[in-house]
Amino acid sequence: METALDVRAIDLMSVGFQKARIILTAAELDIFSKLLSGPKSADDLCEAYGWDLRGLEILLDALASLKLLNKSSESYSIKPQLYMALDPNSEESILPMILHRARMWKSWSNLTSIVKGDFDKGSFIKTDKSRNDIEAFIGAMEVVGRKRAMRIAKDINLDGRKNLLDIGGGSGVYSRALLELNPNLSATLFDLSLVIEITRERITGTKFASRISYVEGDFNKDALPTGHDTVLLSAIIHINGRERNRSLFSKAYQALEPNGLLIIRDHIMDESRISPSDGAIFAVNMLVATREGNTYTFREISEDLIIAGFNDVQLVRGGNQMDQIITALK
Ligand SMILES: C[S@@+](CC[C@H](N)C(=O)[O-])C[C@H]1O[C@@H](n2cnc3c(N)ncnc32)[C@H](O)[C@@H]1O
């Protein structure tokens, strides 16, 4: 018989939100940036920002107890080992991801009413995402992608391929990893207009600038640019239901030349749908954030690719952290 989680582990899991909330609030108040210039007391910060002294003292003590901050007499400072991770301007910063999770917190709070069926699904249609929201999301994609993209790119054979279309390319972190490893490749990033604007600004002036072009559009409404020998759908199919994925796969098929290669990176679930566990939990993330998103099995993805016209569908990379890769040929 499979072992069950012990009671202590269940207890820890159910209280995990407390530590998460402390870190999310510190990021939302931008406390780490404010301490980068040197130690400050709760009084200093309250005077500068008009915050509540009791609230801030309790929050800062909790952060010190969690070993994110040092406390010396009444002053707080960032642990030196964490400077790079908590500096918003550092390449190693994890703050964009923490801020992205602070926004996820709000949608996760709706889980009970979503499962009960009394949640207003109209709330999923968000038309009011600010530039700040999108910048934080792009930053978060970059943080999770940076190291993982290179590891994954090493397992994708693009010998002889020249032009990649990255649909929903986001920060371009996966395109850049593939460009790094394939010197004759160029890439076109296709994404919503504000994302393209932000990503273009981030890539301009880098060594990849001359090898990346941009197309603004909505993959649900607009045609995709054609004439590519490779198409990438990285962390895209979980946003959609199966029907929408079938029409996206058809568009990807149209965008490819004969013998074109489609690459899908996502969680690929086994037939039980409970493994990998990260994929089962990510499906909940899609449940609370999208109308029809989910994580899919190899069989489901394969069926939908074949309906769209693809053949030779293969799982070319396994894993358990949204690092699985499926390829298919036109
Ligand atoms: C989870 S992110 C993945 C980003 C990138 N592919 C990666 O793996 O890092 C999803 C991306 O799809 C884009 N996206 C979502 N819906 C879209 C649509 N209807 N048309 C174009 N892009 C879309 C988002 O703006 C975002 O950049």
The ligand as an SDF file (V2000), in Angstrom:
LIG
                    3D

 27 29  0  0  0  0  0  0  0  0999 V2000
    3.5410   31.4670  -19.2440 C   0  0  0  0  0  0  0  0  0  0  0  0
    4.1150   32.6970  -20.3230 S   0  0  0  0  0  0  0  0  0  0  0  0
    5.3610   31.8260  -21.2170 C   0  0  0  0  0  0  0  0  0  0  0  0
    6.3920   32.7430  -21.7730 C   0  0  0  0  0  0  0  0  0  0  0  0
    7.5270   32.0340  -22.5210 C   0  0  0  0  0  0  0  0  0  0  0  0
    7.0480   31.2500  -23.6170 N   0  0  0  0  0  0  0  0  0  0  0  0
    8.3390   31.1940  -21.5550 C   0  0  0  0  0  0  0  0  0  0  0  0
    8.2690   29.9740  -21.6220 O   0  0  0  0  0  0  0  0  0  0  0  0
    9.0580   31.7810  -20.7230 O   0  0  0  0  0  0  0  0  0  0  0  0
    2.7950   32.8020  -21.4890 C   0  0  0  0  0  0  0  0  0  0  0  0
    3.0340   33.8390  -22.5720 C   0  0  0  0  0  0  0  0  0  0  0  0
    1.9610   33.7500  -23.5320 O   0  0  0  0  0  0  0  0  0  0  0  0
    1.5600   35.0540  -23.8690 C   0  0  0  0  0  0  0  0  0  0  0  0
    0.1530   34.9960  -24.2970 N   0  0  0  0  0  0  0  0  0  0  0  0
   -0.9150   34.6250  -23.5530 C   0  0  0  0  0  0  0  0  0  0  0  0
   -2.0350   34.7050  -24.2830 N   0  0  0  0  0  0  0  0  0  0  0  0
   -1.6610   35.1330  -25.5170 C   0  0  0  0  0  0  0  0  0  0  0  0
   -2.3780   35.3990  -26.7050 C   0  0  0  0  0  0  0  0  0  0  0  0
   -3.6950   35.2380  -26.7630 N   0  0  0  0  0  0  0  0  0  0  0  0
   -1.6850   35.8040  -27.8060 N   0  0  0  0  0  0  0  0  0  0  0  0
   -0.3340   35.9750  -27.7290 C   0  0  0  0  0  0  0  0  0  0  0  0
    0.4030   35.7170  -26.6300 N   0  0  0  0  0  0  0  0  0  0  0  0
   -0.2530   35.3160  -25.5340 C   0  0  0  0  0  0  0  0  0  0  0  0
    1.7350   35.8340  -22.5830 C   0  0  0  0  0  0  0  0  0  0  0  0
    1.7630   37.2320  -22.8200 O   0  0  0  0  0  0  0  0  0  0  0  0
    3.0330   35.2580  -22.0520 C   0  0  0  0  0  0  0  0  0  0  0  0
    4.1480   35.9530  -22.5540 O   0  0  0  0  0  0  0  0  0  0  0  0
  1  2  1  0
  2  3  1  0
  2 10  1  0
  3  4  1  0
  4  5  1  0
  5  6  1  0
  5  7  1  0
  7  8  2  0
  7  9  1  0
 10 11  1  0
 11 12  1  0
 11 26  1  0
 12 13  1  0
 13 14  1  0
 13 24  1  0
 14 15  1  0
 14 23  1  0
 15 16  2  0
 16 17  1  0
 17 18  1  0
 17 23  2  0
 18 19  1  0
 18 20  2  0
 20 21  1  0
 21 22  2  0
 22 23  1  0
 24 25  1  0
 24 26  1  0
 26 27  1  0
M  CHG  2   2   1   9  -1
M  END
$$$$
